[in-house]
Amino acid sequence: MAKNDRRRFGDRKDGRLLRSLPAYTKFMPYIMATRNDALNLYEESMEITDVDRRLRRLRVDGYKGIGFLHFLIAAYIRIVSMLPGLNRYVAGRRIYAGNDITVVMTVKRALSIDATETSIKIHFEPTDTIFDVYRKMNEKIDEVKATEENNNTEDVADALARLPRFLLRFVIQILRILDYFDLLPQSLLEASPFHGSLIITDLGSLRIRPVFHHIYNFGTLPVFIAFGAKRHAYELDRHGNMVDHKYIDCKFTIDERTTDGHYWAQAFQAWRYIFQHPEILEQPPTRIVEDVY
């Protein structure tokens, strides 16, 4: 990952400018100026029979409530440790490597229609295991659910929502300009649900299928992952016996300006391997690959 102790002119508070990229890649943010111009959509049905068995064992071992969301985030972190280009983002029409792996999620304070919801941000390192993910996520979610008071994200939204419409539009435009030149204060970056490495939503908890969700033109988020409820499929094994397999459907919305399709194809191959060998997420990676300079 990029680190701020190496910060050079042109770097951002949350990322390092990639200077050695091919000219064609650097040119893309000028042709596709917004993320909605550059959306790629991909869907994958992942067999989770082995994952489900492993998670049940971890719950018996005392990791209460550990589930597929923890596993999915841990798998993404592990892939970024091998393929750091997934953690790039576009800002100010330049391409940056993120300083850490920042995951954005929406959390409801209770499973009821009228319960309030908020966005949280959790910071991870490429060395994190599924146990680190479990701990960091639970700490952040427990913090939100323990109080009805607003967090920083809600405080900022409330303050902006009180402005008259014409003034709010002007303020948002100013924020866009400040973000373009990396002049937003760190406190606003931390409160913003639009700045990060990945935004993820668990639609399986609502018992519905995943959707292709847009990513936002404001901010830096390059990837949106939505996954649905667990489903069963009865399939024939190599001996002709009917076997129950478990699947989860995942849908990805990706900013294609950050890296090419071959790179993402490697990522999805690694993704499938991790789902077949879920135990590898319980140990830190043996090697961390740094992004280019």
N, C-alpha and C positions, 0 to 999 in steps of 0.2 A: 504494500500500500504506500501511497505518497504520504510523506510526513512533513509537517510544517517547519521542523528544524532545518529543512533543506530549502526553504522557501526562497524563490528567486523572483525577479521582476517579471510580471505577467501571470504569476500564480494567483490563485484565489484562496480565501480563508479556508474553504472546504475542499480544495483540489489543486493539483499540479498541472500546469499547462504542458501538453504533449507536443514537443517541438519537432520530433523526428518522424512524424507521420508522413505518408506519401502525399504529394500535392493534391491528388485526386480526392483523398479523404478530407483534407483540410478545406477543399473547395465545396464539399457537400452542404455544410450549414448555410452557405450563401444561396444555393439553389433551392434547398428545402429549409426555409427560414424558421419554421415552427415545428414542434413535435407532431402536430396533427398532419403536417405535410409528409412526415417521414415514418408513419406507422407501418409496422409489419405485424401481422397477426398469425399466431401459431397455436395449435392445440395438440395435446398429447394425453393419451390414456395410459396411466401408469399402474402396473400391477403392484399391489401393496400387500400381497399375502405374507411375504417374509417380513416386511416392515411392521405390519399389524401384529405379527407374532412377537417381534422384538420389543415393540412398545408395550405390549401386555406384560412381558417379562420385567421391563423397567418399572412399570407401575407396581408390580408385586415386590420389587426390590426397594420401594419407598419413594419413587418419583411420582407422587400423586398428581394425576391430571395430565401427565405428559402425553402428547398426542401428535397427530399428523402435522399440525401447524408448526410445532417445534421442530419436527423432523424436516419439513420442507425448507424452513429457513436455514437450518444447519446444513442441509444439502447444498443450498444455494451458496452459502458462505464457503463451503469446501470447494465448490467449483470455481469460485472467484479466486481462491488461493492458488489454483492451477492455471486459470484463464482470467487474468486480471482485467482484460479488455472489457469484460462484462460490467465492470464498475466504473466505466467512463460515463461522462455526461457532456452535453453541449450547453454552453452559456456564453453570451456575447459573441455568438457565431464562431466560437473556438471550442476545441475538444480538450477535456481535462480528465485526469485520473483522480478518483475520489480519495480523500485522506483516510477514510475508514469505510466500513460497510454499514450504512445507516438505513434501517428498515422502518417504514411508516405504516401504521395500522390504525384502523378505526375501532374503537372499543365502546360498547354499550355498558353502562354501569349496572344494568340488570336486563334479563331477557324478558322485557315487556314492551308493549307498543309505545307507552308514554315515557319510558326510561330515557334519560339523556345520554348522548354519545359524544365522544371527543376523539381527537387524533393523538396518538403517541408516537414518539420516535425513540428507537433503541439503537445504540451504537455497538457494533461488533468489530472484532478483529479477525483476520483470516486464520488465526490459530485457534479460534473458538471451536469447542466440541459441542455436541448436542446437550451436554450437561451445562455448559456455559450459557447456551441459548435458553435453556429451561430456567436457569437462575435469573438471568437478566430480564427475560420476559415477565416472569412471575413478579419480580420486584417492581417493575414499571406498572403492570396491570393492577397489582394490589394497591399501589400508591393511588391510582386513579379511582378504584372502586371504594377506597376507604373514606372518601370525602365527596360531598356534593358540590364543593367549591370548584370554581373554574381553574383549569390549569393555564399555562402561559398562552397556549394556542387559542383557547376560548376567550381569554382576556383581550388579546389583540383583535379577534373577530368582533367581540362586543364593542370595543372602542371604535372600530371602523364602521360598524353597522349603525352607530348613532349619528353619523355624518349625513347631511343632506345628499341626495343622489348626485347632484352636479359636482359637489365637493369630493364625494367618495370616488367618482370616476377620475377626477384629477389626481387624488392621492394615489390611487392604484397605478396610474400612468407614471407618477413620480417613482413609485416603488419599482416598477419595471425598469426604468432608466437606471436607478441605483443598482439594481441587481445586474444589469448588463455590464456595468463597470465595476462590479464587486464592491459597492459602497454601502450595502446593507450592513447594519451592525450585527455582531455575532448573536446578540440576544434575539433579534428578529429571525435570523437564520434558524436558530434552535427552535423557535416557536412555530416556524412555518411548516405546514404539512406538505408543502410542494417542493421542498428541498431534501434530497436524500438519494440513496442508491436504488431502492426498491420499495414499491408500495404493494401490499398484499392483502387480499380479503378472503376470508373463510366463509364461503356461501354454504358449505356443508353443514355448518352449525344452524343454518336456517332451513335445512332440508330441501335445498333447491340446486339446480344445475348451475355451473359457472357461466359467466358472461364474458364477452370481450369488452373490457372496460377501457375507455379512452385514457390517455395520459395528458397531463396538463401542460399548456403552453407556457404558463408562468412557472418559474422555479427550475429545478434541475432533474427531476425524476425521469430516468430513462426506461424503466421497466415496470409494468403492472402485471401481477399474477393473481388470477382468481381460480379457486378450486372448489369443487362441489362435494356433494355427499358421497360416502362410500357406496359402491354398488357391487352386486354379485353377478358373475357370468359363469355358466356351466359349459365347460369345454372338454373336448376329448384329449387325453394325454397320448403319448406315443404308443401305449399298449391298447388303445381303444376304450379306456375307461373314462366315465364321465367324472370330471373333477370340478369342484367349486373354487373359482378364482375371485379375488377381490380387486377392484379397480377404483381409482379416483381420477376424474377428468380434470385436467388443468388447462387453462387458457392464458396465453401470454400476449401482451401488447408491448412492442419493442420499438425503441427509437433506432432506426437502421443507420443513422449517421455515425454512430459510435464505433461500429466494427462491421465486418462483412458476414455474409451468410455462411461461409465455410467455418468461420470462428464459432458461430452459434451452433452449427451442426456438431462440432467437437464438444460443445457444452452439453448438448442434449444426449450425446453418446455417454459422456461422463455421468450425466443425470441418471440414465438407465442403469449404469453399472452400480451406482450408489444404492439405487432401489433394490438391486439384487443382492447387495452386500451391506445392509444397513449398519452392521456392527462397526464399520470403519469410522463412522461419525463419533464414536465414543472415545477415540484417541485423536490427538492433534495431528495435523499433517506433518510428514517428515521433511517437506520442502515447501517454501513459499516462493512463488514466481512474482517478480516485480514487473510492473508495466514498463513500457519503453519510455525513453526520455525525449 
